[in-house]
Amino acid sequence: MLTRAQVLDPLIQHRTDEIVVTTMGATRPWGRISDSDLDFASADSAMGHAADLALGIALARPDRTVVCLNGDGSMLMTLGTLATVVGSEVTNYVLFVMDNGVFEITGHQSVAGSGQIDYAAMAQATGFQRVFFFEDARSYAESVGEILTQPGPTLVHLLVEPGSEGPISRDDREKGRYLRTSLADWSRIFKAALETKD
């Protein structure tokens, strides 16, 4: 099983110009290590829809890789997204499912079917081009570069230790810049970054 840092640290080391959409338990830790205008925290009363939002961005910007850092609870809420991703024929979409078995930021309630649901198998069954499963840090770290650079859609199912992130706010107490401003203000910053051509 991986720690949150073992998931995110290799990802930030390999990141170039990828757009990263985070939700729930990944939001605050990602904001502590990344300060990019291409980060978007999808954690404002829309649990389960970060993967959908990331798909929309990937369709709007096919020239950029879009990474979604999703949780198992959020993924379970919108499993139909897997079929929608495949049906869209998007190739620049990478969906991480960080499976820790709990709804971490709402109080560590157990996710239904925890330990029994195989998100990688679901992605294969729906037709994802590339599917990965990791439960150890070394094999994951060795694969991150390939995960980010090969055509997808790609799903990465990771077994992750539960963390201790509490409810997310948007104020000056947050360390991540994308949480220290309102959703409306950050959306404008993010939109401007998306519209910038490389």
N, C-alpha and C positions, 0 to 999 in steps of 0.2 A: 504494500500500500504506500502511496506517495503522500508527502506533505503538500500543502498548498504552495510553499516556496519551491519545492522540487518540480512542480508543474509550471509555475510562472517564471522562474529565473531563466531556464533555457529558452523560453518563449521570448522574453525581452532581449536576450542575447542574440537571437536570430532575426529579430524584427527589423525590417527596413521601412517600407512605406505602407504596411498593411493597416487597414482600418480594424479597430478592435472594439467590439460591443460586449460589455460585461453586464452581468446581472447578479443579484443576491450575494452569496458568499464570496464571489470573486471580485466584486466591485471595489471594495475598500483596499484589499491587498494589491490589486492591479494599479490603483491610483497612487499607491505608495512607491511604486517602482517605475511608473511611466508618467510622462508629463506632455503627452502629444495632443495636439488639437484634433487628431484622428481617433481619439478615444471617446466612446460614448457610454455613459452609465445608464442602462435601461433598468432602473430599479425604483421607478416612481408609480406605484399602484398598477403595474402591468405585469404581474408575475406570470411567467410562462410564455411571454411574447417577445423576448429578446431574440430568439432564433428567427422569428418571423420578420422582425425589424431588420436584422442582419441580412436576411434574404432579399428584402426590398432594396437595401443599399447595394448589395452585390449585383442585382439586376440593373440598378441605375448607373453603377460604375463598373462595368465589366473589365475595365483596364486595371482594376485594383483588387488585390486579395482582401476578402472580408473574413475576419475571425470572430466567432461568437464564443465567449466563455460562459457556458450555460451550466446549470446544476441539474442533478437528477430529478429533483422535485419539479423544477420548471419544465424540464423536458417531458416528464410524465403528463403534465397538464395539457400539452399540445403535441401529442405524438403524430397527429396528422400532418404536422409541418414536415416530417421526413418525406412523405409522399409528395408534398407540394414542392419541396426542394428538387427532387428528382424530376418531377413533371416540368419544372421550369427550365431544365437543361442548363442550369448555371454551372460554370466550371471554376469560378473564383471564390468558392464558399467553403470555409473550414469551420465545422461545428465541434467544439469540445464539450463533452458531457462529463463534468466533474462529479463523480458519484460518491457522495459521502454518507448516503443513507438517511439524512435528516434535512428538515427545513431549518437550516442553521440560523438565519437572522430573525426568524419569528419565534424561536424558543426551543429548537432541537426536537420538534415533533418528528416521529418516524415517517419516512416516505413509504407509502403503500408498496408492498412487494419488494422492499429493500433486500438486497442480497440475492434476489431471484431473477430480476429483470436484466436481460442482456441487450443493452442498447446497441452494441456493435452488431449483433445478430439481426436486430430490427432494421438497422441501416442497410445491411446486406440484403435483407428480404425486400426492402423497398427499392433497391437498385442503386445505392450510392456507389460511385465509381471507385472510391478508396475508403477502406475502413480499417481502423487500428484499435487495439485494446492493449492497455498497459496497466500493470500493477506494481512495476518496479521502476525506480528512478533512472537507472543506467540505460536500459533499453529505450525508454522514452526520450531521454536527453540526446541519445545518439540518432534519433529519428526526426527530431523537430525540424531540422533544415529541410529534409525531404517533404515533410508534411506541409510546410508553408510554400514550397516552390513547385510542386507537381499539380497538374490539373485535377480538379475534383468533379462533383462535390465530394467532400471528405468529412468523415465523422471519426472523432477520436474519443473513445470511452476510456476514462481513467478512474481507477479506484483510489479515492483520496480520503485521508483521515479527516474526521469532522474538526472544524475550527471553532473559534469563539467569537466570531463577528456578531455583533448585535444589530438592531435596527439601524438603517441607513438614513442619514439626514443630509440636508444641503445647507451648510452654514460654515462659518469660519473655523469650527472645531475639527472639521474633516481635514485630513492631510492631502488627499488627492485633489488637484486643482479642479478637476471636472466635477467635484462635489462641493466646492467652496463657492459656487455661484448657483443661481436659480436654473431650473431646467430650461426655461425660456431663453435665458442669456447664453447658457452653454449650447443650446440647439443652434443659435445664430453663429457661434464660434465654429461649431462642428460643420454646419452647412457651408460656411465660407471655406473651410479647409477642404471639404469634398469638391467644391467647385474649382479649386486650384488645379490647373493642369501641370503635370510634370514635364 
